[in-house]
Amino acid sequence: MVVMAEKASPAELWDIDQLAAHLKTSKNFVYTLTAQRRIGFLRVGKFIRFTPEHVDDYLASVAEAAETRSTGRRIDTTPAETAERAEQAFSRVRRNVGGRPRVVPRSSGSTTGRAFS
């Protein structure tokens, strides 16, 4: 996500090297984050710069993802919603005559007839 910052002064803008040092990662990892749009950044000419707000937002999203993984369910869902999603997932599995589970595929909406997309 490319965002224009109005209040960021040049002293508050970090380059790739500074952000990599701050995160204790490689420059390649920072480039990957920007390519995947997982961290916000600014373009100053041909250069990529980051504000402290971009870094804070990225670290908050990483912390939220880690918390989601540790609990095994999304934070914003209730147990009833989780049970409902499980019910929907299991409703696609049906038993055929041989007793083996058969997964009923979701409709893809594609009419090309190709097996793989």
Protein Blocks (a to p, Z undefined) as FASTA:
>chain_A
ZZddfklcfklpccfklmmmmnopafklmmmmmmnopaccddehjaccddfklmmmmmmm
mmmmmmmmmnopafkbcfklmmmmmmmmmmmpccdfkopacdddddehianlpabZZ
